[in-house]
Amino acid sequence: MSRNRRKIHKTPDQVQLEPAGGTVTIERLAHGGYGVGHLDGLAVFVPRTAPGDVVDVRLTESRRRYAFGEIRTIRQASPRRVSAPCPLYDRCGGCHLQHLRYEDQLAYKTVQVQDAIARIGKLPDIPVAPMLESPQPFNYRNKVLYHYDAARGALGLVSRHEAHILDVPHCLLNDPRADAVLARLRTLAATQPALQRVLHQVQVQVGQRTGDVLVTVFVRSTLAAALQRQLWDSLHDLITGLFLHVKTRETPELFDGTTSPIAGAQVMHERVGPWLFRIEPQAFFQVNTVQMERLYALVQAAAALHGHEIVFDLYSGGGTIALSLAPHCKTVYGVELHRQATLLAIQQAAALGVRNCQFRTGKVERLVQRYLAEGIRADVAVLDPPRSGCHPAALQALALMRVPHLVYVSCSPPTLARDLRLLHDLGYRTTAVQPVDMFSQTYHIECVATLHRGSHGWGADQPRLQDSDKGHVWTS
């Protein structure tokens, strides 16, 4: 039976209006580069602030326990605050931390890793080393994606506040050769209505050690052959290869259409340590060549190989980690979801004369379980998953296989913390975490975690598998 409820009418004094803003003292920095302060008991997240700032803020979004705001005025600047070197810093969405001294950026990122592992992973005792600084905190990006706004005729980077494109004349993070390509394309697009109608994005990849430059022009419908030739004629003195990608559907995937070469080289090369890697337009490659070299050295040191080990390289991409480890172990099994990346890894291995790397396409969680069923046991597994982290079934299969030693490479401290917790519950102990400043001036962080299996972990009562890699040559 329904009950009649008396409607309560609040007086104007009882109605709590959404606060418009106020004065906030920034106490710390949180994930995403936000400064955190409090206003009337509400945690307020404010970008482009530094601990110690006293700022007047305008609230842009309010929830029950927290809110987001923007700076109106800086009443008192923190001693950690510096003038951002980029004149477009307040408008562009590419950087988050230029207003902080570089040494403070490193300290902040280290704390972010520690906080994520303690708060999300519930593992407060894991040792986290200080952030490995970059010797080149500017002009480090070897790959850039530019966007085109047909309504405004703007070719550049995405604005921070609004859904429009900034005509950035020079980005302090990018390799200058990418900016030169941008300037040339901007001039061409301004005089070509046919290009303006279909242009969507432009990707520039730079081989910083080799000088190769690969450009991919993304269009909504194909270009006439004469205009394709004009693109090449305009850029040929700046680049080594030019591609056209026709993308007719609006999807999150960057490459979701037909890619075809226009002119020049169909791959570019980059040298990392002793290796000369092939890079195609679709291939994943770390955006910071200098720090990538140091990252791979950390992975090799963490793997502690002696020459006789079977190694899994999971989420192997184009095989760069597998190939860098190959001289130091018996066999590397690479597993990658995307077939094109697997084919590139096979080509890389053949070009470099590496014969102890074997690659296969498929979901990591399924192929690890298949290796387990076929009796292939790894001594070391290197995991380098996307930002979303590892599938739980993949980690469970590694535990069931009783792989004694794991090296986890992560670009997301929150998902790293989540997976370290799961691995902890599966019997692994994290002995070290080394953050790497792969993305200077931004809040993004790369980490290398080292794990060892305890004597009494999940699956300890399972029968021990035999070491075997005979008769299993995965080539596609």
Secondary structure, 3 states (H helix, E strand, C coil): CCCCCCCCCCCCCCCCCCCCEEEEECCEECCCCCEEEEECCEEEEECCCCCCCEEEEEEEEECCCEEEEEEEEEEECCCCECCCCCCCCCCECCCCCCCECHHHHHHHHHHHHHHHHHHCCCCCCCCECCCECCCCCCCCECEEEEEEECCCCEEEEEECCCCCEECCCCCCCECHHHHHHHHHHHHHHHCCHHHHHHEEEEEEEECCCCCCEEEEEEECCCCCHHHHHHHHHHHCCCCCEEEEEECCCCCCCCCCCEEEEEEECCCEEEEECCEEEEECCCCCCCCEHHHHHHHHHHHHHHHCCCCCCEEEEECCCCCHHHHHHHHHCCEEEEEECCHHHHHHHHHHHHHHCCCCEEEEECCHHHHHHHHHHCCCCCCEEEECCCCCCCCHHHHHHHHHHCCCEEEEEECCHHHHHHHHHHHHHCCEEEEEEEEECCCCCCCCCEEEEEEEECCCCCCCCCCCCCCCCCCCCCCC
